[in-house]
Amino acid sequence: MNRLAIMQPYFFPYIGYFQLIAAVDTFIVYDNIKYTKKGWINRNRMLQNGSDVMFSLPLKNDSDSLDVCERELAANFDPEKLLNQFREAYRHAPCFVQTFPLLEQIVCHENRNLFSYLHHSIVSVCQHLGIATQILASSGIAIDHDLKNQDKVLALCEAVGAKTYVNAIGGMELYSKPDFQKRGIALKFVRSKEFAYAQYGDAFIPWLSIVDVMMFNPVDVIQSQLTQFDLV
C-alpha cells in the first residue's frame, strides 16, 4: 500500500518529522508555497547550558510573497559560526564525534537557495538514519498547483497513486476523512510518543531539533524510535 506524507521543508526539525517520513513510502516536500516568518522553515531549537535556544539560517531580504524555492540564504551567512554554535553546545555529548561530520556536510552545503539547502539537509539526515523513503519536491508533480489546502493534498495523492495519506497529528482538524474516502484514499495521523533521553544529566527538554537527538543517541537507538508512534 503506497503511503504518502507531505510537509513544508524545515531546518533540522524534531524527531516527529522523521518519524512521519519513515512511516510512508513517498514524502513530498513543498517547495512552491509561501515562505512564512516565525515558523520552523529556517530555524529550530537546541540545548545550550541546560536551556533551549534558537538557531537559524539568515535569509536575504526579499518580498514576503516569494515561495520557499525563490528565497536565498543571506550573503553574510557564515556556516562556521553556526557550526561553532553546535560545537560549543554539544562537544561533550556522547555521540558528538559521530554526528558533527554530518552537520559539517549539511551546514557547509554550497547551494544557497533556501529550498535546495533544506532539501539537502533533510535527505542527508534520512540517509544518516537509514530512512529509505522516496523524497520528492512538490513542484515536480503534475497537478494544478493553484489548488489549495486539502484539494491540493488530494491531487498530490492521486498523482503519485497514494492509497493512504499520513499527516502529523497537529493537522487533524485540517482534513476530512469522508472527503478522502470518496476518492479512495485512507486518512491517517501520526501521534508521536515522547522520546526521553539523558541530556547532560539536566531536566529533559523534549522536542528539540534532530541535532539534539543525534548528539545524545546512537543511530540504532534513533532508528528504533522512528517507529514509536500511534497511527490513528
C-alpha distance (Angstrom), angle and dihedral (degrees) to the residues before:
residue distance angle dihedral
M1 . . .
N2 3.79 . .
R3 3.79 109.6 .
L4 3.80 120.6 -166.2
A5 3.81 133.5 -166.1
I6 3.81 127.5 -177.8
M7 3.80 127.4 -162.4
Q8 3.78 143.1 157.1
P9 3.79 114.7 -100.4
Y10 3.81 113.7 -97.7
F11 3.80 132.6 -171.8
F12 3.80 111.0 -111.6
P13 3.84 92.2 -28.9
Y14 3.80 125.6 -163.1
I15 3.81 122.9 -80.4
G16 3.82 92.5 -94.9
Y17 3.81 89.5 69.1
F18 3.80 90.2 57.6
Q19 3.80 92.2 43.6
L20 3.80 86.6 57.5
I21 3.82 91.5 50.2
A22 3.81 91.1 47.8
A23 3.82 91.2 49.5
V24 3.82 94.1 62.4
D25 3.79 141.4 55.5
T26 3.80 95.3 -135.5
F27 3.80 128.2 29.0
I28 3.80 120.1 -166.6
V29 3.80 118.9 -158.5
Y30 3.79 115.4 -156.4
D31 3.79 111.3 -125.3
N32 3.82 98.8 158.0
I33 3.80 98.0 61.5
K34 3.78 129.4 98.6
Y35 3.77 117.9 -84.6
T36 3.82 108.9 -117.3
K37 3.78 123.3 -151.4
K38 3.80 121.2 -131.7
G39 3.80 91.8 22.5
W40 3.78 127.9 108.9
I41 3.80 99.2 -94.8
N42 3.81 95.5 105.1
R43 3.79 103.8 12.2
N44 3.79 144.0 48.5
R45 3.81 143.2 164.0
M46 3.77 131.7 -89.1
L47 3.79 136.7 175.7
Q48 3.79 118.0 -94.9
N49 3.80 124.5 168.3
G50 3.80 92.0 -20.5
S51 3.81 95.4 -50.2
D52 3.78 135.2 90.7
V53 3.80 113.9 -108.9
M54 3.79 133.2 178.7
F55 3.79 125.3 -109.9
S56 3.79 121.3 -173.2
L57 3.78 149.5 176.1
P58 3.82 112.2 -117.2
L59 3.79 113.2 -131.2
K60 3.78 132.1 -148.8
N61 3.81 110.9 -102.7
D62 3.77 106.6 -100.9
S63 3.79 145.3 141.5
D64 3.81 116.8 -54.7
S65 3.80 87.9 -136.9
L66 3.81 94.0 68.8
D67 3.78 122.2 108.2
V68 3.80 121.6 -119.8
C69 3.81 90.2 -102.8
E70 3.83 89.8 56.9
R71 3.79 96.2 53.4
E72 3.81 124.3 94.2
L73 3.77 134.9 -156.9
A74 3.80 113.3 -105.6
A75 3.80 116.8 -89.4
N76 3.80 89.1 -123.5
F77 3.82 94.5 53.7
D78 3.80 105.9 133.7
P79 3.82 112.3 -159.2
E80 3.80 91.4 -167.7
K81 3.80 91.2 57.7
L82 3.80 91.2 54.7
L83 3.80 91.8 44.5
N84 3.79 89.4 51.7
Q85 3.81 89.0 54.5
F86 3.80 89.4 55.1
R87 3.80 92.6 42.6
E88 3.79 94.6 52.2
A89 3.79 93.1 44.4
Y90 3.80 97.2 47.1
R91 3.82 110.3 20.9
H92 3.82 90.6 112.7
A93 3.83 94.2 45.2
P94 3.83 114.2 117.7
C95 3.82 95.1 -119.3
F96 3.81 98.6 38.6
V97 3.83 94.4 113.0
Q98 3.82 92.1 52.6
T99 3.80 95.4 43.1
F100 3.79 107.3 38.8
P101 3.84 96.1 69.9
L102 3.82 88.0 57.2
L103 3.81 90.4 52.1
E104 3.81 90.3 49.2
Q105 3.80 91.3 51.9
I106 3.81 91.9 49.0
V107 3.80 100.9 40.3
C108 3.82 93.1 45.7
H109 3.82 93.2 51.0
E110 3.80 106.2 139.9
N111 3.81 99.4 -141.0
R112 3.81 107.4 93.9
N113 3.81 96.0 -170.9
L114 3.81 103.5 115.9
F115 3.79 97.1 -132.8
S116 3.81 94.6 43.6
Y117 3.79 90.0 49.0
L118 3.81 93.5 49.4
H119 3.80 93.7 42.2
H120 3.81 89.6 53.3
S121 3.80 90.8 49.9
I122 3.82 93.5 50.4
V123 3.81 93.3 47.2
S124 3.81 91.4 46.4
V125 3.81 93.7 52.3
C126 3.82 90.3 46.9
Q127 3.80 90.6 52.4
H128 3.82 90.3 48.3
L129 3.80 90.7 51.9
G130 3.80 94.8 43.0
I131 3.82 95.7 -113.4
A132 3.81 106.6 156.2
T133 3.83 98.6 -173.6
Q134 3.80 116.1 137.1
I135 3.83 109.1 -110.5
L136 3.81 119.6 -156.6
A137 3.81 135.7 177.7
S138 3.81 113.8 -121.3
S139 3.80 96.0 -131.6
G140 3.79 91.2 62.3
I141 3.81 92.9 62.6
A142 3.80 118.3 91.3
I143 3.81 105.1 -120.4
D144 3.80 136.2 113.0
H145 3.78 98.4 -81.1
D146 3.80 91.4 -164.8
L147 3.80 87.9 74.1
K148 3.79 115.3 107.6
N149 3.79 138.6 -143.5
Q150 3.82 115.4 -33.8
D151 3.81 93.5 5.7
K152 3.79 90.5 57.3
V153 3.80 92.0 47.0
L154 3.81 91.2 51.3
A155 3.80 91.2 48.9
L156 3.81 91.0 51.0
C157 3.81 90.7 48.2
E158 3.80 91.1 53.1
A159 3.81 93.0 43.8
V160 3.81 92.8 57.7
G161 3.81 95.6 35.7
A162 3.81 95.8 -113.3
K163 3.79 116.6 173.8
T164 3.82 93.7 -174.6
Y165 3.80 128.7 37.6
V166 3.81 114.4 -156.4
N167 3.80 122.1 -163.8
A168 3.79 135.9 175.0
I169 3.81 112.9 -92.0
G170 3.82 91.1 -111.4
G171 3.80 89.9 70.7
M172 3.78 95.6 57.7
E173 3.82 94.5 112.9
L174 3.81 93.1 49.0
Y175 3.79 97.1 68.4
S176 3.81 138.9 53.9
K177 3.81 117.3 -139.6
P178 3.85 92.1 -155.5
D179 3.82 90.5 54.6
F180 3.80 90.0 53.8
Q181 3.80 92.4 44.1
K182 3.82 90.5 54.4
R183 3.81 87.3 60.4
G184 3.81 93.3 46.3
I185 3.81 93.8 -106.6
A186 3.81 125.0 127.4
L187 3.82 116.5 -138.8
K188 3.81 118.4 -144.0
F189 3.81 135.4 170.9
V190 3.79 130.6 -147.8
R191 3.81 114.5 -135.1
S192 3.81 106.3 -168.5
K193 3.80 120.6 -143.5
E194 3.78 116.2 -134.6
F195 3.79 111.7 -99.5
A196 3.81 107.2 -152.0
Y197 3.80 120.0 -168.8
A198 3.80 138.4 159.7
Q199 3.81 114.9 -76.7
Y200 3.80 104.8 -172.3
G201 3.80 89.0 -53.0
D202 3.80 94.1 -68.7
A203 3.81 126.3 124.0
F204 3.81 107.7 -66.6
I205 3.82 117.1 -102.8
P206 3.83 109.0 -158.8
W207 3.79 132.5 -148.7
L208 3.79 98.0 25.4
S209 3.81 121.7 151.3
I210 3.79 119.6 -62.1
V211 3.82 84.0 -109.1
D212 3.81 88.8 72.1
V213 3.81 91.7 47.3
M214 3.81 91.8 50.7
M215 3.80 93.8 46.3
F216 3.81 93.3 56.0
N217 3.82 102.2 33.1
P218 3.82 134.5 54.7
V219 3.80 116.1 -119.7
D220 3.82 93.3 -107.6
V221 3.81 91.0 55.8
I222 3.82 91.4 49.5
Q223 3.80 90.3 47.9
S224 3.80 90.2 55.1
Q225 3.82 88.9 52.2
L226 3.80 94.3 52.0
T227 3.81 89.0 79.9
Q228 3.82 95.5 44.2
F229 3.79 99.0 108.4
D230 3.78 139.9 94.3
L231 3.81 118.6 -114.6
V232 3.79 107.2 -147.6
